[in-house]
Amino acid sequence: MIEITDTAAAELKELLEKEKKNDHGLRVFAAGMGCSGVQYGLTLEKAAKDDDAVSESNGIKIFFKKDIQEDIEEFKIDFIDNEYGKGFVIDNPHAAKCGSGCSSCG
């Protein structure tokens, strides 16, 4: 099950209200490949599609394709605000760690 932290849920609810999208949820999707494997993205969406699974965490609906359900079930979505910026982040405990030769991971 995907977990949305209290901080992320509060930010999402504020964003949904500000955008007048209180009836929307959060879509988690595979966004391509990176050096640590599949990269995932987030977007707001009004409703589930035919091939979606639907979950809920902390009062937020979560939509995702059924075929990635097993890959994302231990994700934690959080919101960070620090000296480097602020935004939503996905903690994937199964992501491969980059080697020392990776130039794109910082």
PyMOL commands that set and color helices and strands:
alter all, ss='L'
color gray80, all
select helices_A, chain A and resi 6-18+66-72
alter helices_A, ss='H'
color red, helices_A
select strands_A, chain A and resi 3-4+25-34+37-45+52-57+60-65+76-82+85-91
alter strands_A, ss='S'
color yellow, strands_A
deselect
rebuild
show_as cartoon
